């Protein structure tokens, strides 16, 4: 079977993705061993091996992509943060309107109007995020991230994964439930995702060179 440039790129994307998750698990296991997590009374203690499937989930990949995007874009002005949240709301409202117009109970992704509602920010919540951004330190509360990822996962699932990532030394949770972009060292999760993108970018450049 001939290996076309398109296939080469596909293999590069898949390989970089697999390596990203391998590195994620390796880092998490080493950190877990050196810093055994403390579980709350209401939690069921788990071993690191029990968390591997969650660390390799597409949802974790989505969280990593979000933090990488924010980190790579640099410190966004508060006006851009506000516009981003308003656009997030607009898209969810548009899907709710479509459900009502088409008299459907769920979107094609299986999301109900109630689920979409739970991802919409009210004005006070938007102002809270914007006010924090104006300090020059971009912090995301777990509830904020839960709303932003509402189409991909439930708020509780999002919270569980954020806790897991912090226990694996990949994200740092501050007082309460706030998470800062690039906060742990130079941003471990963001760095790993960035390395994945650089591997794919390098393959793209090589393919472009061959085609020239």
C-alpha positions in Angstrom: 0.0 0.0 0.0 1.5 3.3 -1.0 2.0 5.8 1.8 0.6 9.1 0.6 1.3 12.4 2.3 -2.2 12.3 3.8 -1.6 8.9 5.3 1.8 10.1 6.7 0.1 13.0 8.3 -2.6 10.8 9.8 0.0 8.4 11.2 1.8 11.4 12.7 -1.3 12.8 14.3 -2.2 9.4 15.8 1.3 8.7 16.9 1.7 12.1 18.6 -1.7 11.6 20.3 -0.7 8.2 21.7 2.7 9.6 22.9 0.9 12.5 24.6 -1.3 10.1 26.6 1.7 7.8 27.4 3.6 10.8 28.8 0.6 12.0 30.7 0.2 8.6 32.4 4.0 8.3 33.1 4.1 11.7 34.7 1.0 11.1 36.7 2.3 7.7 38.0 5.6 9.2 39.1 4.0 12.2 40.8 1.4 10.0 42.5 4.2 7.8 43.9 6.2 10.8 45.2 3.1 12.7 46.5 0.4 10.2 47.5 -2.9 12.1 47.4 -5.0 12.7 50.5 -8.6 11.6 50.0 -11.6 13.3 51.7 -13.7 11.3 54.1 -16.5 11.0 51.6 -14.2 9.7 48.8 -13.3 6.2 48.1 -9.5 5.9 48.0 -8.2 4.6 44.7 -4.9 3.4 43.4 -3.1 5.1 40.5 -3.9 2.1 38.3 -7.6 2.8 38.8 -7.2 6.3 37.2 -5.4 5.3 33.9 -8.5 5.0 31.8 -9.6 8.4 32.9 -6.2 10.0 32.2 -6.4 8.5 28.7 -9.9 9.7 28.0 -10.8 12.1 25.2 -12.3 14.4 27.9 -8.8 14.9 29.4 -7.5 15.5 25.9 -10.1 18.3 25.6 -9.2 19.8 28.9 -5.5 19.8 27.9 -6.3 21.4 24.5 -8.3 24.2 26.3 -5.4 25.0 28.7 -2.9 24.8 25.9 -4.9 27.2 23.7 -5.3 29.7 26.5 -1.6 29.4 27.5 -0.4 29.6 23.9 -2.5 32.7 23.2 -0.9 34.5 26.1 -2.5 36.8 28.6 -5.9 37.6 27.0 -7.4 41.1 27.7 -10.5 41.0 29.9 -12.5 42.2 26.9 -11.6 39.1 25.0 -12.4 36.8 27.9 -15.8 38.5 28.2 -16.4 38.1 24.4 -15.5 34.5 24.6 -17.9 33.7 27.4 -20.7 35.7 25.6 -20.1 33.7 22.5 -20.2 30.5 24.5 -23.6 31.6 25.8 -24.8 32.5 22.4 -24.0 29.1 20.9 -25.8 27.3 23.7 -28.9 29.6 23.4 -28.9 29.0 19.7 -29.0 25.2 20.2 -31.8 25.6 22.8 -33.8 27.7 20.2 -33.2 25.0 17.6 -34.6 22.3 19.9 -37.7 24.4 20.6 -38.2 25.3 16.9 -37.8 21.6 15.8 -39.7 20.3 18.8 -36.9 18.0 19.7 -36.0 16.7 23.2 -32.3 16.5 22.6 -29.6 17.8 20.2 -27.8 15.4 17.9 -25.2 14.9 20.7 -27.9 13.9 23.1 -28.0 17.1 25.1 -31.3 18.3 26.6 -32.4 21.9 27.1 -31.7 21.5 30.8 -28.1 20.3 30.1 -27.5 23.3 27.8 -29.0 25.6 30.4 -26.5 24.4 33.0 -23.6 25.6 30.8 -24.9 29.1 30.4 -23.2 31.9 32.4 -25.3 34.5 34.1 -24.0 38.2 34.0 -22.6 38.0 37.6 -20.6 34.9 36.7 -19.2 36.5 33.6 -18.3 39.6 35.6 -16.5 37.4 38.1 -14.3 35.8 35.5 -13.6 39.1 33.8 -12.8 40.9 37.1 -10.3 38.1 37.8 -8.7 38.4 34.4 -8.2 42.2 34.9 -5.8 41.3 37.8 -3.5 39.8 35.2 -3.8 36.3 36.7 -6.1 34.0 34.7 -7.9 31.7 37.1 -10.7 29.4 36.3 -13.0 28.1 39.0 -14.1 24.5 38.6 -17.7 25.6 38.1 -16.5 27.9 35.2 -14.8 25.0 33.5 -17.8 22.8 34.1 -19.9 25.3 32.1 -17.4 25.7 29.3 -17.2 21.9 28.8 -20.9 21.2 29.3 -21.3 19.8 25.8 -18.5 17.3 26.2 -19.1 16.2 29.8 -21.2 16.8 32.9 -20.0 19.3 35.5 -19.4 16.5 38.0 -17.3 14.6 35.5 -15.3 17.7 34.7 -14.7 18.3 38.5 -13.6 14.7 38.9 -11.1 15.0 36.1 -9.7 18.3 37.3 -9.2 16.8 40.7 -7.4 13.8 39.1 -5.2 16.0 37.0 -4.2 18.0 40.1 -3.4 14.8 42.0 -1.2 13.8 39.1 0.8 17.1 39.2 -0.6 18.2 35.9 -2.8 21.1 37.1 -2.6 23.1 40.3 -5.7 23.8 42.3 -5.5 27.0 44.5 -7.6 27.8 47.5 -11.2 26.7 46.9 -11.4 25.2 43.5 -9.5 27.8 41.3 -7.1 26.6 38.6 -4.6 28.9 37.0 -3.4 28.4 33.4 0.3 27.5 33.3 0.4 27.4 37.1 2.3 24.2 37.9 5.9 24.9 37.0 5.7 26.1 33.5 2.4 24.4 32.9 3.0 20.7 32.7 -0.3 19.8 31.0 0.1 22.6 28.5 3.7 21.6 27.7 2.8 18.0 27.0 0.0 19.0 24.7 2.2 21.5 23.0 4.8 18.8 22.4 2.2 16.8 20.7 1.4 19.7 18.4 5.0 20.3 17.6 5.5 16.7 16.6 2.6 17.0 14.1 3.9 20.4 12.9 7.3 18.9 12.2 5.8 16.1 10.2 3.8 18.7 8.2 7.0 20.6 7.4 8.8 17.5 6.3 5.9 16.6 4.0 5.8 20.1 2.6 9.5 19.9 1.9 9.1 16.6 0.1 6.3 18.1 -2.0 8.3 21.2 -3.0 
